[in-house]
Amino acid sequence: MRLRLIAAALAALALAAPGPPEKARVLVLTGNEYPGHHWKETAPLLAKFLAEDARMTTEVQPDPSFLASPKLHEYDAVVLNYMNWESPDPGPEARASLKRFVEGGKGLVLVHFACGAFQGWPEFAEIAGRVYNPELPPHDPYGTFTVRIADASHPATKGLAPFETADELYTCLDGTHPIAVLATARSKLDGKDHPMAFASEYGKGRVFHCTLGHDVDALKTPGTQQLYRRGTAWAAGLAPSPD
């Protein structure tokens, strides 16, 4: 009798014990990219190194029109690796769905030229924090520069060190939405510091925006990968990354 009681108690404890924490689902949204950016190479790499944070799972979706799907809202964060001014954007339903997704409390991460993904949609400047302005100089010539941490207190950058990279240093961002600049680099062309990564909020959602990552070689930079991994985890609502 006593053994049966002990066994029943142990079974009850096992049922009451919490299971492993549910992982954040992250969607890398890409496809139909501007020809100067090779999404078939960069998107799988993004998904791979983001998933090195074991608290996240990643999937690649190569059809931008997926933004209009109700299934979009099953994810915790969307990584936007898409921009093509040579063809129409995914349309009004996709725009409205993305707005609801972020506004309702989900995460958005913008990669490199995703800052120009919706040039005919004014609200995108509020969602993204800053957007591509074609009237500004676009970027320094592809080359090496130092990325410096501007805010060491933010979960996405806390503990990160400055790093060298070979990439495009964007000087083309514009907008007035409140942002927290997390990392900067100094342009060789105008001698000014420009944001390489920043965080903002839109409604209940979190937005991490980084202009680094022109190509696979740029995305192989360990500091760039760590910055994106940390920023994505923060946007998805996770605690500060352990890496």
Secondary structure, 3 states (H helix, E strand, C coil): CHHHHHHHHHHHHHHHCCCCCCCEEEEEECCCCCCCCCHHHHHHHHHHHHCCCCCEEEEEECCHHHHHCHHHHHCCEEEECCCCCCCCCCCHHHHHHHHHHHHCCCEEEEEHHHHHCCCCCCHHHHHHCCEECCCCCCECCCEEEEEEECCCCCCCCCCCCCEEEEECCECCEECCCCCEEEEEEECCCCCCEEEEEEEEEECCEEEEEECCCCCHHHHCCHHHHHHHHHHHHHHCCCCCCCC
